[in-house]
Amino acid sequence: MFDVHRAGANWVLQTSNCDVVLMSCKAVMAQTIIKKVKKMPKIKTNSSAKKRFKLTGTGKIKRKHAFKSHILTKKSKKRKRNLTKSGLVHKSDTNNVKHMLGLK
């Protein structure tokens, strides 16, 4: 899909990857020069973040609890059971996590 519109004296052909600027020199000569303009690069998703966080249907970010991998003998059954459940990322951290996931 592409979109063609006029920008001043030039015609711009917009595609998903780049913009192609068609510049007409003089109407009499009818010469057209094509110039390719790249858009800004896409933001890469942080690979560690995509393994640790999931997006819920309502847009909140799910996470797992820490301190459940080792040294479990001194922790009570109730504490280990509650650490098994997933939690949500705090409101103050959501912008940073969304940026790492490439959502912002």
C-alpha positions, 0 to 999 in steps of 0.5 A: 500500500502507498499514498501519494500527496503533494508537498510544496512543489514536490510529489511524495509517494509514501510506502510502509518502509520509506518515502519516495520524493518525486521532484519535477524540475520544470513543467516544460522539460517534464523531467522527474528525479526520484530520491529515496528517503529512509524513515527512522529505524524501528526500535528493537525489542529488548530480548530479556524483557520479552522473556519476562513480561506478558501483556494482559488483555486490558493492557497491563503488564504481567510479571513473575515474583522474584526469590523463588529459584533457590534457597527455598528451605528457609522460606515457609510454604505459604511464602513459596506458594504466594511467590508462585503466583504472577503479579502486575508491574507497578504503575511507576515502572510500566513506561520503562517496561513498555519502552523495552517491549517496543510498545511506546 
